[in-house]
Amino acid sequence: MIPLAHLVFFASVLFVLGALAVVLRRNVIVVLMGIELMLNAVNLSFIGFSRYFADQAGHVFVLMVFVVAAVEVGVGIAIIVSLFKLRHTVSIDQFDQLRN
């Protein structure tokens, strides 16, 4: 059995790496991957605490996060495709021009 401290440490490292990808990168696809990495870090924390406290609520929350992540990817890919058709780039700097 993996100790809870190790799971929380690994989840926090994954979350920080995802946050750095969101903040530092200019490519929309990399930003979406960073968000997915942060969601998976939260899922790891939910499962770790769920096993530690012998409660099944964490597993239910993980399923809900999976649904939200799937919807986010679907909407995100649709936005990326429309951005690419409009500007022929996937740079995040071009998003402000979609308002017009």
Gaussian input, Z-matrix of N, CA and C with variables (Angstrom, degrees):
# hf/3-21g

backbone

0 1
 N
 C     1     B1
 C     2     B2     1     A1
 N     3     B3     2     A2     1     D1
 C     4     B4     3     A3     2     D2
 C     5     B5     4     A4     3     D3
 N     6     B6     5     A5     4     D4
 C     7     B7     6     A6     5     D5
 C     8     B8     7     A7     6     D6
 N     9     B9     8     A8     7     D7
 C    10    B10     9     A9     8     D8
 C    11    B11    10    A10     9     D9
 N    12    B12    11    A11    10    D10
 C    13    B13    12    A12    11    D11
 C    14    B14    13    A13    12    D12
 N    15    B15    14    A14    13    D13
 C    16    B16    15    A15    14    D14
 C    17    B17    16    A16    15    D15
 N    18    B18    17    A17    16    D16
 C    19    B19    18    A18    17    D17
 C    20    B20    19    A19    18    D18
 N    21    B21    20    A20    19    D19
 C    22    B22    21    A21    20    D20
 C    23    B23    22    A22    21    D21
 N    24    B24    23    A23    22    D22
 C    25    B25    24    A24    23    D23
 C    26    B26    25    A25    24    D24
 N    27    B27    26    A26    25    D25
 C    28    B28    27    A27    26    D26
 C    29    B29    28    A28    27    D27
 N    30    B30    29    A29    28    D28
 C    31    B31    30    A30    29    D29
 C    32    B32    31    A31    30    D30
 N    33    B33    32    A32    31    D31
 C    34    B34    33    A33    32    D32
 C    35    B35    34    A34    33    D33
 N    36    B36    35    A35    34    D34
 C    37    B37    36    A36    35    D35
 C    38    B38    37    A37    36    D36
 N    39    B39    38    A38    37    D37
 C    40    B40    39    A39    38    D38
 C    41    B41    40    A40    39    D39
 N    42    B42    41    A41    40    D40
 C    43    B43    42    A42    41    D41
 C    44    B44    43    A43    42    D42
 N    45    B45    44    A44    43    D43
 C    46    B46    45    A45    44    D44
 C    47    B47    46    A46    45    D45
 N    48    B48    47    A47    46    D46
 C    49    B49    48    A48    47    D47
 C    50    B50    49    A49    48    D48
 N    51    B51    50    A50    49    D49
 C    52    B52    51    A51    50    D50
 C    53    B53    52    A52    51    D51
 N    54    B54    53    A53    52    D52
 C    55    B55    54    A54    53    D53
 C    56    B56    55    A55    54    D54
 N    57    B57    56    A56    55    D55
 C    58    B58    57    A57    56    D56
 C    59    B59    58    A58    57    D57
 N    60    B60    59    A59    58    D58
 C    61    B61    60    A60    59    D59
 C    62    B62    61    A61    60    D60
 N    63    B63    62    A62    61    D61
 C    64    B64    63    A63    62    D62
 C    65    B65    64    A64    63    D63
 N    66    B66    65    A65    64    D64
 C    67    B67    66    A66    65    D65
 C    68    B68    67    A67    66    D66
 N    69    B69    68    A68    67    D67
 C    70    B70    69    A69    68    D68
 C    71    B71    70    A70    69    D69
 N    72    B72    71    A71    70    D70
 C    73    B73    72    A72    71    D71
 C    74    B74    73    A73    72    D72
 N    75    B75    74    A74    73    D73
 C    76    B76    75    A75    74    D74
 C    77    B77    76    A76    75    D75
 N    78    B78    77    A77    76    D76
 C    79    B79    78    A78    77    D77
 C    80    B80    79    A79    78    D78
 N    81    B81    80    A80    79    D79
 C    82    B82    81    A81    80    D80
 C    83    B83    82    A82    81    D81
 N    84    B84    83    A83    82    D82
 C    85    B85    84    A84    83    D83
 C    86    B86    85    A85    84    D84
 N    87    B87    86    A86    85    D85
 C    88    B88    87    A87    86    D86
 C    89    B89    88    A88    87    D87
 N    90    B90    89    A89    88    D88
 C    91    B91    90    A90    89    D89
 C    92    B92    91    A91    90    D90
 N    93    B93    92    A92    91    D91
 C    94    B94    93    A93    92    D92
 C    95    B95    94    A94    93    D93
 N    96    B96    95    A95    94    D94
 C    97    B97    96    A96    95    D95
 C    98    B98    97    A97    96    D96
 N    99    B99    98    A98    97    D97
 C   100   B100    99    A99    98    D98
 C   101   B101   100   A100    99    D99
 N   102   B102   101   A101   100   D100
 C   103   B103   102   A102   101   D101
 C   104   B104   103   A103   102   D102
 N   105   B105   104   A104   103   D103
 C   106   B106   105   A105   104   D104
 C   107   B107   106   A106   105   D105
 N   108   B108   107   A107   106   D106
 C   109   B109   108   A108   107   D107
 C   110   B110   109   A109   108   D108
 N   111   B111   110   A110   109   D109
 C   112   B112   111   A111   110   D110
 C   113   B113   112   A112   111   D111
 N   114   B114   113   A113   112   D112
 C   115   B115   114   A114   113   D113
 C   116   B116   115   A115   114   D114
 N   117   B117   116   A116   115   D115
 C   118   B118   117   A117   116   D116
 C   119   B119   118   A118   117   D117
 N   120   B120   119   A119   118   D118
 C   121   B121   120   A120   119   D119
 C   122   B122   121   A121   120   D120
 N   123   B123   122   A122   121   D121
 C   124   B124   123   A123   122   D122
 C   125   B125   124   A124   123   D123
 N   126   B126   125   A125   124   D124
 C   127   B127   126   A126   125   D125
 C   128   B128   127   A127   126   D126
 N   129   B129   128   A128   127   D127
 C   130   B130   129   A129   128   D128
 C   131   B131   130   A130   129   D129
 N   132   B132   131   A131   130   D130
 C   133   B133   132   A132   131   D131
 C   134   B134   133   A133   132   D132
 N   135   B135   134   A134   133   D133
 C   136   B136   135   A135   134   D134
 C   137   B137   136   A136   135   D135
 N   138   B138   137   A137   136   D136
 C   139   B139   138   A138   137   D137
 C   140   B140   139   A139   138   D138
 N   141   B141   140   A140   139   D139
 C   142   B142   141   A141   140   D140
 C   143   B143   142   A142   141   D141
 N   144   B144   143   A143   142   D142
 C   145   B145   144   A144   143   D143
 C   146   B146   145   A145   144   D144
 N   147   B147   146   A146   145   D145
 C   148   B148   147   A147   146   D146
 C   149   B149   148   A148   147   D147
 N   150   B150   149   A149   148   D148
 C   151   B151   150   A150   149   D149
 C   152   B152   151   A151   150   D150
 N   153   B153   152   A152   151   D151
 C   154   B154   153   A153   152   D152
 C   155   B155   154   A154   153   D153
 N   156   B156   155   A155   154   D154
 C   157   B157   156   A156   155   D155
 C   158   B158   157   A157   156   D156
 N   159   B159   158   A158   157   D157
 C   160   B160   159   A159   158   D158
 C   161   B161   160   A160   159   D159
 N   162   B162   161   A161   160   D160
 C   163   B163   162   A162   161   D161
 C   164   B164   163   A163   162   D162
 N   165   B165   164   A164   163   D163
 C   166   B166   165   A165   164   D164
 C   167   B167   166   A166   165   D165
 N   168   B168   167   A167   166   D166
 C   169   B169   168   A168   167   D167
 C   170   B170   169   A169   168   D168
 N   171   B171   170   A170   169   D169
 C   172   B172   171   A171   170   D170
 C   173   B173   172   A172   171   D171
 N   174   B174   173   A173   172   D172
 C   175   B175   174   A174   173   D173
 C   176   B176   175   A175   174   D174
 N   177   B177   176   A176   175   D175
 C   178   B178   177   A177   176   D176
 C   179   B179   178   A178   177   D177
 N   180   B180   179   A179   178   D178
 C   181   B181   180   A180   179   D179
 C   182   B182   181   A181   180   D180
 N   183   B183   182   A182   181   D181
 C   184   B184   183   A183   182   D182
 C   185   B185   184   A184   183   D183
 N   186   B186   185   A185   184   D184
 C   187   B187   186   A186   185   D185
 C   188   B188   187   A187   186   D186
 N   189   B189   188   A188   187   D187
 C   190   B190   189   A189   188   D188
 C   191   B191   190   A190   189   D189
 N   192   B192   191   A191   190   D190
 C   193   B193   192   A192   191   D191
 C   194   B194   193   A193   192   D192
 N   195   B195   194   A194   193   D193
 C   196   B196   195   A195   194   D194
 C   197   B197   196   A196   195   D195
 N   198   B198   197   A197   196   D196
 C   199   B199   198   A198   197   D197
 C   200   B200   199   A199   198   D198
 N   201   B201   200   A200   199   D199
 C   202   B202   201   A201   200   D200
 C   203   B203   202   A202   201   D201
 N   204   B204   203   A203   202   D202
 C   205   B205   204   A204   203   D203
 C   206   B206   205   A205   204   D204
 N   207   B207   206   A206   205   D205
 C   208   B208   207   A207   206   D206
 C   209   B209   208   A208   207   D207
 N   210   B210   209   A209   208   D208
 C   211   B211   210   A210   209   D209
 C   212   B212   211   A211   210   D210
 N   213   B213   212   A212   211   D211
 C   214   B214   213   A213   212   D212
 C   215   B215   214   A214   213   D213
 N   216   B216   215   A215   214   D214
 C   217   B217   216   A216   215   D215
 C   218   B218   217   A217   216   D216
 N   219   B219   218   A218   217   D217
 C   220   B220   219   A219   218   D218
 C   221   B221   220   A220   219   D219
 N   222   B222   221   A221   220   D220
 C   223   B223   222   A222   221   D221
 C   224   B224   223   A223   222   D222
 N   225   B225   224   A224   223   D223
 C   226   B226   225   A225   224   D224
 C   227   B227   226   A226   225   D225
 N   228   B228   227   A227   226   D226
 C   229   B229   228   A228   227   D227
 C   230   B230   229   A229   228   D228
 N   231   B231   230   A230   229   D229
 C   232   B232   231   A231   230   D230
 C   233   B233   232   A232   231   D231
 N   234   B234   233   A233   232   D232
 C   235   B235   234   A234   233   D233
 C   236   B236   235   A235   234   D234
 N   237   B237   236   A236   235   D235
 C   238   B238   237   A237   236   D236
 C   239   B239   238   A238   237   D237
 N   240   B240   239   A239   238   D238
 C   241   B241   240   A240   239   D239
 C   242   B242   241   A241   240   D240
 N   243   B243   242   A242   241   D241
 C   244   B244   243   A243   242   D242
 C   245   B245   244   A244   243   D243
 N   246   B246   245   A245   244   D244
 C   247   B247   246   A246   245   D245
 C   248   B248   247   A247   246   D246
 N   249   B249   248   A248   247   D247
 C   250   B250   249   A249   248   D248
 C   251   B251   250   A250   249   D249
 N   252   B252   251   A251   250   D250
 C   253   B253   252   A252   251   D251
 C   254   B254   253   A253   252   D252
 N   255   B255   254   A254   253   D253
 C   256   B256   255   A255   254   D254
 C   257   B257   256   A256   255   D255
 N   258   B258   257   A257   256   D256
 C   259   B259   258   A258   257   D257
 C   260   B260   259   A259   258   D258
 N   261   B261   260   A260   259   D259
 C   262   B262   261   A261   260   D260
 C   263   B263   262   A262   261   D261
 N   264   B264   263   A263   262   D262
 C   265   B265   264   A264   263   D263
 C   266   B266   265   A265   264   D264
 N   267   B267   266   A266   265   D265
 C   268   B268   267   A267   266   D266
 C   269   B269   268   A268   267   D267
 N   270   B270   269   A269   268   D268
 C   271   B271   270   A270   269   D269
 C   272   B272   271   A271   270   D270
 N   273   B273   272   A272   271   D271
 C   274   B274   273   A273   272   D272
 C   275   B275   274   A274   273   D273
 N   276   B276   275   A275   274   D274
 C   277   B277   276   A276   275   D275
 C   278   B278   277   A277   276   D276
 N   279   B279   278   A278   277   D277
 C   280   B280   279   A279   278   D278
 C   281   B281   280   A280   279   D279
 N   282   B282   281   A281   280   D280
 C   283   B283   282   A282   281   D281
 C   284   B284   283   A283   282   D282
 N   285   B285   284   A284   283   D283
 C   286   B286   285   A285   284   D284
 C   287   B287   286   A286   285   D285
 N   288   B288   287   A287   286   D286
 C   289   B289   288   A288   287   D287
 C   290   B290   289   A289   288   D288
 N   291   B291   290   A290   289   D289
 C   292   B292   291   A291   290   D290
 C   293   B293   292   A292   291   D291
 N   294   B294   293   A293   292   D292
 C   295   B295   294   A294   293   D293
 C   296   B296   295   A295   294   D294
 N   297   B297   296   A296   295   D295
 C   298   B298   297   A297   296   D296
 C   299   B299   298   A298   297   D297

   B1=1.4444
   B2=1.5271
   B3=1.3125
   B4=1.4569
   B5=1.5304
   B6=1.3259
   B7=1.4782
   B8=1.5259
   B9=1.3243
   B10=1.4604
   B11=1.5259
   B12=1.3111
   B13=1.4637
   B14=1.5247
   B15=1.3257
   B16=1.4601
   B17=1.5289
   B18=1.3256
   B19=1.4661
   B20=1.5234
   B21=1.3292
   B22=1.4621
   B23=1.5270
   B24=1.3273
   B25=1.4557
   B26=1.5280
   B27=1.3302
   B28=1.4572
   B29=1.5246
   B30=1.3355
   B31=1.4623
   B32=1.5295
   B33=1.3097
   B34=1.4675
   B35=1.5281
   B36=1.3389
   B37=1.4661
   B38=1.5251
   B39=1.3272
   B40=1.4683
   B41=1.5243
   B42=1.3303
   B43=1.4540
   B44=1.5204
   B45=1.3257
   B46=1.4647
   B47=1.5248
   B48=1.3241
   B49=1.4634
   B50=1.5311
   B51=1.3257
   B52=1.4571
   B53=1.5187
   B54=1.3210
   B55=1.4658
   B56=1.5292
   B57=1.3218
   B58=1.4604
   B59=1.5259
   B60=1.3198
   B61=1.4660
   B62=1.5221
   B63=1.3286
   B64=1.4605
   B65=1.5245
   B66=1.3187
   B67=1.4616
   B68=1.5255
   B69=1.3129
   B70=1.4556
   B71=1.5182
   B72=1.3039
   B73=1.4627
   B74=1.5188
   B75=1.3332
   B76=1.4604
   B77=1.5286
   B78=1.3075
   B79=1.4510
   B80=1.5318
   B81=1.3193
   B82=1.4585
   B83=1.5257
   B84=1.3053
   B85=1.4645
   B86=1.5216
   B87=1.3236
   B88=1.4675
   B89=1.5288
   B90=1.3259
   B91=1.4623
   B92=1.5291
   B93=1.3268
   B94=1.4711
   B95=1.5218
   B96=1.3305
   B97=1.4670
   B98=1.5271
   B99=1.3359
   B100=1.4618
   B101=1.5211
   B102=1.3302
   B103=1.4625
   B104=1.5229
   B105=1.3210
   B106=1.4711
   B107=1.5295
   B108=1.3117
   B109=1.4659
   B110=1.5283
   B111=1.3331
   B112=1.4572
   B113=1.5331
   B114=1.3326
   B115=1.4641
   B116=1.5298
   B117=1.3216
   B118=1.4652
   B119=1.5246
   B120=1.3242
   B121=1.4674
   B122=1.5263
   B123=1.3204
   B124=1.4605
   B125=1.5288
   B126=1.3310
   B127=1.4703
   B128=1.5164
   B129=1.3222
   B130=1.4652
   B131=1.5215
   B132=1.3209
   B133=1.4666
   B134=1.5275
   B135=1.3403
   B136=1.4582
   B137=1.5238
   B138=1.3190
   B139=1.4632
   B140=1.5271
   B141=1.3333
   B142=1.4686
   B143=1.5129
   B144=1.3259
   B145=1.4601
   B146=1.5213
   B147=1.3181
   B148=1.4507
   B149=1.5260
   B150=1.3165
   B151=1.4713
   B152=1.5177
   B153=1.3340
   B154=1.4605
   B155=1.5240
   B156=1.3398
   B157=1.4611
   B158=1.5213
   B159=1.3321
   B160=1.4702
   B161=1.5333
   B162=1.3341
   B163=1.4604
   B164=1.5235
   B165=1.3134
   B166=1.4541
   B167=1.5276
   B168=1.3123
   B169=1.4641
   B170=1.5262
   B171=1.3198
   B172=1.4546
   B173=1.5108
   B174=1.3148
   B175=1.4581
   B176=1.5286
   B177=1.3224
   B178=1.4683
   B179=1.5228
   B180=1.3305
   B181=1.4568
   B182=1.5225
   B183=1.3264
   B184=1.4652
   B185=1.5221
   B186=1.3228
   B187=1.4646
   B188=1.5278
   B189=1.3269
   B190=1.4625
   B191=1.5240
   B192=1.3265
   B193=1.4635
   B194=1.5227
   B195=1.3315
   B196=1.4658
   B197=1.5265
   B198=1.3164
   B199=1.4687
   B200=1.5223
   B201=1.3259
   B202=1.4643
   B203=1.5247
   B204=1.3288
   B205=1.4660
   B206=1.5260
   B207=1.3261
   B208=1.4666
   B209=1.5242
   B210=1.3093
   B211=1.4604
   B212=1.5240
   B213=1.3346
   B214=1.4637
   B215=1.5176
   B216=1.3049
   B217=1.4600
   B218=1.5257
   B219=1.3105
   B220=1.4642
   B221=1.5199
   B222=1.3138
   B223=1.4645
   B224=1.5257
   B225=1.3308
   B226=1.4632
   B227=1.5176
   B228=1.3083
   B229=1.4657
   B230=1.5232
   B231=1.3384
   B232=1.4646
   B233=1.5310
   B234=1.3205
   B235=1.4662
   B236=1.5200
   B237=1.3304
   B238=1.4683
   B239=1.5290
   B240=1.3321
   B241=1.4607
   B242=1.5271
   B243=1.3383
   B244=1.4680
   B245=1.5229
   B246=1.3228
   B247=1.4643
   B248=1.5258
   B249=1.3225
   B250=1.4610
   B251=1.5270
   B252=1.3409
   B253=1.4730
   B254=1.5204
   B255=1.3325
   B256=1.4615
   B257=1.5223
   B258=1.3125
   B259=1.4659
   B260=1.5299
   B261=1.3083
   B262=1.4706
   B263=1.5257
   B264=1.3122
   B265=1.4613
   B266=1.5269
   B267=1.3100
   B268=1.4616
   B269=1.5183
   B270=1.3168
   B271=1.4524
   B272=1.5214
   B273=1.3085
   B274=1.4576
   B275=1.5258
   B276=1.3188
   B277=1.4585
   B278=1.5269
   B279=1.3205
   B280=1.4607
   B281=1.5237
   B282=1.3348
   B283=1.4553
   B284=1.5124
   B285=1.3111
   B286=1.4589
   B287=1.5274
   B288=1.3104
   B289=1.4563
   B290=1.5213
   B291=1.3208
   B292=1.4710
   B293=1.5203
   B294=1.3237
   B295=1.4581
   B296=1.5162
   B297=1.2956
   B298=1.4651
   B299=1.4992
   A1=108.95
   A2=115.52
   A3=121.12
   A4=108.54
   A5=117.42
   A6=119.16
   A7=111.80
   A8=115.45
   A9=121.10
   A10=111.59
   A11=117.79
   A12=120.90
   A13=111.29
   A14=117.18
   A15=120.30
   A16=111.22
   A17=116.63
   A18=120.05
   A19=111.67
   A20=116.20
   A21=119.68
   A22=110.51
   A23=117.19
   A24=120.17
   A25=110.72
   A26=117.70
   A27=121.47
   A28=111.22
   A29=117.05
   A30=120.73
   A31=110.62
   A32=117.60
   A33=119.40
   A34=111.21
   A35=117.46
   A36=120.30
   A37=110.23
   A38=117.37
   A39=120.66
   A40=111.28
   A41=116.95
   A42=120.11
   A43=111.15
   A44=117.21
   A45=120.31
   A46=110.72
   A47=117.65
   A48=119.90
   A49=111.11
   A50=117.09
   A51=120.50
   A52=111.90
   A53=116.69
   A54=120.14
   A55=111.00
   A56=117.12
   A57=120.03
   A58=111.16
   A59=116.88
   A60=119.78
   A61=110.79
   A62=117.05
   A63=120.27
   A64=110.97
   A65=116.98
   A66=120.70
   A67=112.27
   A68=117.57
   A69=120.34
   A70=115.31
   A71=119.04
   A72=120.50
   A73=111.09
   A74=116.51
   A75=122.28
   A76=112.22
   A77=118.59
   A78=122.59
   A79=109.05
   A80=116.78
   A81=120.92
   A82=111.34
   A83=117.74
   A84=121.09
   A85=110.75
   A86=117.09
   A87=120.79
   A88=110.24
   A89=117.26
   A90=120.51
   A91=110.03
   A92=117.39
   A93=120.15
   A94=111.73
   A95=116.73
   A96=119.32
   A97=110.94
   A98=117.20
   A99=120.67
   A100=111.81
   A101=116.36
   A102=119.93
   A103=110.33
   A104=116.63
   A105=120.10
   A106=111.28
   A107=116.99
   A108=120.85
   A109=110.57
   A110=117.14
   A111=119.90
   A112=111.20
   A113=116.94
   A114=119.56
   A115=111.55
   A116=116.98
   A117=119.42
   A118=111.94
   A119=117.54
   A120=120.13
   A121=110.34
   A122=116.60
   A123=120.31
   A124=110.03
   A125=116.82
   A126=120.20
   A127=111.52
   A128=116.91
   A129=120.42
   A130=110.77
   A131=117.22
   A132=120.36
   A133=111.05
   A134=116.44
   A135=119.43
   A136=111.36
   A137=116.93
   A138=120.24
   A139=111.11
   A140=116.83
   A141=119.96
   A142=112.25
   A143=117.15
   A144=119.66
   A145=111.67
   A146=117.20
   A147=120.56
   A148=111.22
   A149=116.43
   A150=119.27
   A151=111.55
   A152=116.98
   A153=120.72
   A154=111.23
   A155=116.89
   A156=121.22
   A157=112.88
   A158=118.06
   A159=123.82
   A160=111.09
   A161=114.58
   A162=121.37
   A163=107.88
   A164=116.97
   A165=121.00
   A166=113.22
   A167=118.50
   A168=121.02
   A169=111.04
   A170=118.13
   A171=121.13
   A172=112.47
   A173=116.70
   A174=120.59
   A175=111.11
   A176=117.16
   A177=121.17
   A178=109.75
   A179=116.93
   A180=120.06
   A181=111.56
   A182=117.11
   A183=120.07
   A184=110.58
   A185=117.25
   A186=119.66
   A187=111.47
   A188=116.73
   A189=119.63
   A190=110.90
   A191=117.60
   A192=120.61
   A193=110.13
   A194=117.84
   A195=120.26
   A196=111.30
   A197=117.21
   A198=120.82
   A199=110.10
   A200=116.49
   A201=119.86
   A202=110.57
   A203=117.70
   A204=121.08
   A205=111.15
   A206=117.10
   A207=119.71
   A208=110.88
   A209=117.12
   A210=120.73
   A211=110.35
   A212=116.06
   A213=120.41
   A214=111.33
   A215=117.47
   A216=120.68
   A217=110.41
   A218=117.81
   A219=120.59
   A220=112.36
   A221=116.70
   A222=120.33
   A223=110.62
   A224=116.50
   A225=120.17
   A226=112.83
   A227=116.92
   A228=120.04
   A229=110.70
   A230=117.74
   A231=120.49
   A232=110.91
   A233=117.06
   A234=120.42
   A235=110.64
   A236=117.17
   A237=120.61
   A238=110.46
   A239=117.21
   A240=120.02
   A241=110.40
   A242=117.27
   A243=119.01
   A244=111.49
   A245=117.47
   A246=120.97
   A247=110.88
   A248=116.62
   A249=119.84
   A250=111.54
   A251=116.87
   A252=119.54
   A253=111.71
   A254=116.02
   A255=120.35
   A256=112.27
   A257=118.18
   A258=121.71
   A259=114.64
   A260=119.02
   A261=123.91
   A262=111.87
   A263=116.36
   A264=122.59
   A265=108.46
   A266=116.78
   A267=121.66
   A268=110.28
   A269=116.68
   A270=121.39
   A271=109.90
   A272=116.80
   A273=121.09
   A274=111.65
   A275=117.85
   A276=121.55
   A277=111.55
   A278=118.85
   A279=122.38
   A280=113.16
   A281=118.29
   A282=120.35
   A283=113.14
   A284=119.29
   A285=119.68
   A286=111.58
   A287=117.86
   A288=120.65
   A289=112.44
   A290=118.92
   A291=121.05
   A292=111.86
   A293=118.43
   A294=121.00
   A295=111.89
   A296=118.06
   A297=121.66
   A298=111.99
   D1=132.20
   D2=179.89
   D3=-81.86
   D4=132.44
   D5=179.45
   D6=-64.71
   D7=151.33
   D8=-178.02
   D9=-63.27
   D10=-34.94
   D11=-179.61
   D12=-62.31
   D13=-38.20
   D14=178.43
   D15=-67.03
   D16=-40.68
   D17=178.57
   D18=-64.87
   D19=-42.20
   D20=-179.92
   D21=-67.40
   D22=-39.37
   D23=178.02
   D24=-63.81
   D25=-45.75
   D26=179.59
   D27=-64.28
   D28=-40.15
   D29=178.26
   D30=-65.37
   D31=-38.36
   D32=179.10
   D33=-68.73
   D34=-36.76
   D35=176.30
   D36=-64.58
   D37=-43.69
   D38=177.30
   D39=-62.16
   D40=-40.53
   D41=-179.62
   D42=-65.61
   D43=-41.79
   D44=179.28
   D45=-65.90
   D46=-40.07
   D47=177.51
   D48=-63.22
   D49=-40.33
   D50=176.77
   D51=-65.66
   D52=-41.17
   D53=178.73
   D54=-65.33
   D55=-38.54
   D56=176.68
   D57=-64.38
   D58=-37.97
   D59=177.75
   D60=-64.69
   D61=-38.22
   D62=179.66
   D63=-69.18
   D64=-40.46
   D65=-174.45
   D66=-79.66
   D67=-39.38
   D68=-169.86
   D69=-92.94
   D70=-24.14
   D71=-174.12
   D72=-92.55
   D73=151.87
   D74=-179.52
   D75=-107.05
   D76=-3.92
   D77=-179.70
   D78=-89.60
   D79=130.70
   D80=-175.89
   D81=-64.23
   D82=-37.31
   D83=-179.10
   D84=-65.19
   D85=-40.85
   D86=178.07
   D87=-67.24
   D88=-35.88
   D89=177.36
   D90=-64.28
   D91=-43.77
   D92=176.58
   D93=-62.29
   D94=-38.71
   D95=177.39
   D96=-65.73
   D97=-35.37
   D98=176.17
   D99=-65.00
   D100=-40.20
   D101=177.25
   D102=-64.39
   D103=-41.53
   D104=177.33
   D105=-62.87
   D106=-38.26
   D107=177.84
   D108=-64.40
   D109=-39.90
   D110=177.46
   D111=-66.07
   D112=-39.84
   D113=177.83
   D114=-64.88
   D115=-37.65
   D116=177.41
   D117=-69.24
   D118=-31.42
   D119=174.99
   D120=-65.41
   D121=-40.71
   D122=177.14
   D123=-65.11
   D124=-40.52
   D125=177.05
   D126=-60.27
   D127=-41.69
   D128=178.30
   D129=-62.43
   D130=-39.90
   D131=177.27
   D132=-65.26
   D133=-43.60
   D134=178.37
   D135=-58.58
   D136=-46.25
   D137=-178.60
   D138=-66.85
   D139=-41.12
   D140=178.93
   D141=-61.47
   D142=-47.13
   D143=179.19
   D144=-69.77
   D145=-32.73
   D146=177.59
   D147=-64.34
   D148=-41.20
   D149=177.61
   D150=-71.71
   D151=-35.45
   D152=-178.34
   D153=-66.29
   D154=-41.95
   D155=-178.48
   D156=-93.58
   D157=2.94
   D158=179.20
   D159=53.90
   D160=46.97
   D161=-179.71
   D162=-125.26
   D163=143.07
   D164=-177.29
   D165=-91.55
   D166=-0.08
   D167=-177.43
   D168=-64.78
   D169=-33.57
   D170=178.82
   D171=-62.20
   D172=-36.84
   D173=178.46
   D174=-65.95
   D175=-37.55
   D176=177.70
   D177=-65.48
   D178=-42.54
   D179=178.36
   D180=-63.53
   D181=-36.82
   D182=178.07
   D183=-63.09
   D184=-41.85
   D185=176.78
   D186=-62.22
   D187=-38.14
   D188=178.01
   D189=-67.47
   D190=-38.59
   D191=178.19
   D192=-66.73
   D193=-36.84
   D194=176.03
   D195=-60.97
   D196=-41.11
   D197=179.00
   D198=-64.63
   D199=-45.34
   D200=178.85
   D201=-62.52
   D202=-40.22
   D203=179.51
   D204=-64.97
   D205=-39.08
   D206=179.26
   D207=-66.04
   D208=-41.26
   D209=177.77
   D210=-65.58
   D211=-41.32
   D212=179.01
   D213=-61.17
   D214=-41.68
   D215=179.08
   D216=-65.95
   D217=-42.15
   D218=179.00
   D219=-61.23
   D220=-47.29
   D221=179.17
   D222=-69.01
   D223=-40.49
   D224=-179.96
   D225=-62.97
   D226=-42.47
   D227=178.73
   D228=-65.58
   D229=-38.01
   D230=177.19
   D231=-63.30
   D232=-40.71
   D233=177.82
   D234=-66.84
   D235=-40.76
   D236=-179.97
   D237=-64.12
   D238=-41.68
   D239=179.85
   D240=-64.46
   D241=-42.28
   D242=178.60
   D243=-67.00
   D244=-36.19
   D245=176.58
   D246=-65.64
   D247=-41.66
   D248=179.91
   D249=-66.88
   D250=-39.12
   D251=177.43
   D252=-64.43
   D253=-35.09
   D254=-176.42
   D255=-79.46
   D256=-44.27
   D257=-171.39
   D258=-118.19
   D259=-5.35
   D260=-178.90
   D261=57.89
   D262=36.03
   D263=175.93
   D264=-153.95
   D265=159.37
   D266=175.41
   D267=-118.11
   D268=29.45
   D269=177.31
   D270=-76.40
   D271=139.92
   D272=-177.78
   D273=-70.67
   D274=-17.65
   D275=178.68
   D276=-68.89
   D277=-18.89
   D278=-177.69
   D279=-85.70
   D280=-4.38
   D281=-177.09
   D282=-66.79
   D283=-30.95
   D284=-178.31
   D285=-68.46
   D286=-17.95
   D287=179.82
   D288=-83.99
   D289=-7.25
   D290=176.33
   D291=-76.42
   D292=-16.59
   D293=-179.68
   D294=-67.43
   D295=-30.57
   D296=-174.16
   D297=-76.61

